[in-house]
Each structure stands twice: as C-alpha cells, then as structure tokens.
Amino acid sequence: MSAIHAQAAYRQPASSFAQIAGAFPKRRMKILATGKQSVSMAVMLAAIMGILTIVIVYFVTPDLLYDYKVSKDPVIDTQTEIHGSCKTRKFVFVDCDMQIRYKVNPEDRAIKEVHHNIWFVSFDPPTTTDAVRYGKDPSMITTTVALDHLTNRIVMMAGFTLMFGILSIGGVYSAWKSYRFGRTISDKLNLQPVLANIKNIQNERNVSFETHIDGVKKKGHNILRKKDVPLFLSPQGDTALGVEVPGTAHVILLDEKLTVLDFTEQERVALRAAIIF
C-alpha cells in the first residue's frame, strides 16, 4: 500500500462530496471494469481445485485401503530389506519414501520390490521402521511407520480433500456470481458516486474498503486492473471515490485515470475540477 500512498500524498482533500456528486455525470453509463474476479478465472480456480481433489482421492485412497487391510492382521517381518528415508517439511509434514525388497514366500528365488511413499503430520519423525506383512496374504507388505500413522494419514487426506473440495465449490459459486453480475451491468446504468474508506491494499491490486450507503456500513473488495490506482480524495490515501451499482450490493472503485466507466473527456475534466489537488 506504500506505493499507492506515496502517489496520494500529494493530493488535497476534496472540498466537499456534494461538489463531486454535482459534477458526476447524470446520464446512464457503461461499466468497463467490474473490479471483480472474472468468470473465466473463477472457473479455472474451481477446475484446478476439483482436479486436486480427484488426484488426492485417486492416488492416496488405494494405499490407505491397502495398509488398513494389512493392519487387520499384521505380522512383523525382520528378514525384509527396507531402503529409504523420511524428511520433515514445514516443521510438521513428514514425507517417507521407501523401497521394500522381499520374497513373497521364503522358498522363492525371485525378489519382489515395491515402492511406498507416505505423508503424515508429526513433531517427532521416525528414525527406524520394520516390514509388516498381512497374515492372511504374505504377498501384501508395508511398514510399521505406515501403520503407526495410519489414522494420521487418513485424517490428513480427508482434511486436504475437504479443503480443496470446498475451494472448488467456492470457485463455482464465485463464477456464478460473476456471471450474474456481468449480466446485470451489461447495459448502461444510472450510477451514483459514493465515498469508500480504504482499509487495506494487498499486492497493489486487491483493495478492501468500507462504505456507508443509506446509513448502513458495508464492506467491499475491489480487484484493480494492472497499474491502476484508486481515485483518492484524501492526502492519507484512506478515502477514495466509487460508484454504487443499482440493484446489487456492489460498489466499484473508480481509478485515477477515470477509465473504469465510459467517461467522456469533458466529464473527466469536470469531475477532476470538483476535486481540489
């Protein structure tokens, strides 16, 4: 927010909001930038989150079911070779990558090799592990690390699946809202200026603000276009000018160059003249 504040620091407060409202065009105007997430971006987010949900379920569930079955009749196997290691990431996420080399039956000459990769949460990562076979089917084999943290792994998978699933549904809902909003503003509208109290600006584009409309305080969020700057009315950079979209709860912030709406050049001049710099 510092870069935008620096530009606003040279401004003087507007003489009065009434003066600005008087200079604002009274004609129906076209909205050229909504300040909202586009439908395509929301759909893309929903698709990515949905794919991640499917990937987690598809790749993780079979291993969990396999280890769960082995846990029903576990038999320690001290003759099997296990190679690999466990690494701790982000302090609590443990990733174990192991190769198990074993004979399905003691009399077999052929050595079978399986690869196990597991994730779980732990503040005390394991340093050793043993092989564990399924008593009813010795061809099924896993490790004590996998079984000891089986519940942990199930909870972790369920948590990530739920999180990505909710984000996917949220993306679909956001796309629907953006679509409906786009339909609402497809025609020219009678727009009224409002003051917006800027609360926060992240990455110079994501603006959080508050407005008071008909005595009711409302919170809003606006995504600026690249290189856009809000039309500030205060030297502190905490008050900007926006417009209320009739029939909706949306407020769109105006940009410094006055290109968010289809202003004519004469209208831009008149509105700037109403603001004391």
Buried (B, 14 or more C-beta within 10 A) or exposed (E): BEEBBEEBEEBEEBEEBEBBBEBBBEEEBEBBBBBBBBBEBBBEBBBBBBEBBBEBBEEBEEBBEBBBBBBEEBEEBEEBEBEBEBEEEEEEBBBBEBEBEBBBEEEEEEEEEEEBBBBBBBEEBBEEBEBBBBEEEBEBBBBBBBBBBBEBBBEBBBEBBEBBBEBBBBBBEBBBBBBEBBEBBEEEBEBEBBBBBBBEBEEBBEBBBBBEEEEEEBEBBBBBEEEBBBBBBBBEBBBBBBBBBEEEEBBBBBBBEBBBBBBEEEBBEBBBEBBEE
